[in-house]
């Protein structure tokens, strides 16, 4: 895979991994490096709002200067006045993780529906299962 491409097949593999390993119903979104949706799924039983939350998490990890929603939340915790300059679609909830190829961001995964630590772990594990890198 080129460092600028996130194929539909890879995105579907990530979605499939999350849906098969999640301990409860979640929504998962895989976005390209612009934050645009490549593949998504809202599992049976996942609340409707988890779909938008997962999309926002993926968008944030794809477009912000941080490679995870966790890192962005930490960044603004010490300087809340910076929030005024952020994209209003950004999310600060755990579960958004950038997808890296050769250190370059090619997209991101957002998972929503379970506690943030679980959402984040599902995203990290799915990226690894697809043979890609995530931020350390």
Secondary structure, 3 states (H helix, E strand, C coil): CCCCCCCHHHHHHHHHHHHHHCCCCCEEEEEECCCCEEEEEECCCCCCHHHHHHHHHHHHHHHCCCCEHHHHHHHHHCCHHHHHHCCCCCCCCCCEEEEEECCEEEEEEEEECCCHHHHHHHHHHHHHHCCCECCC
